[in-house]
Amino acid sequence: MGNRTFVTLGAAARLVGRSRVRLKQWEAAGLIKPRRNKAGVRIFSRKDLERLREIAETRRPGRPSNSAKA
């Protein structure tokens, strides 16, 4: 993925091993703020994916849910 390449919500969810619904929940909670393209579709950059992976790691079962703050 190049520096200016973006992926959609579904692709981002697959790459981090979480559901699209979970990513939308994280967005609603203020943990992530994806960009949107002209059609209003959520798009994620490489940096966004790194943040998603960080959140996914800290939100594993057995970890406190407040450990991944924005």
PyMOL commands that set and color helices and strands:
alter all, ss='L'
color gray80, all
select helices_A, chain A and resi 9-16+20-28+46-58+65-67
alter helices_A, ss='H'
color red, helices_A
select strands_A, chain A and resi 7-8+35-36+42-44
alter strands_A, ss='S'
color yellow, strands_A
deselect
rebuild
show_as cartoon
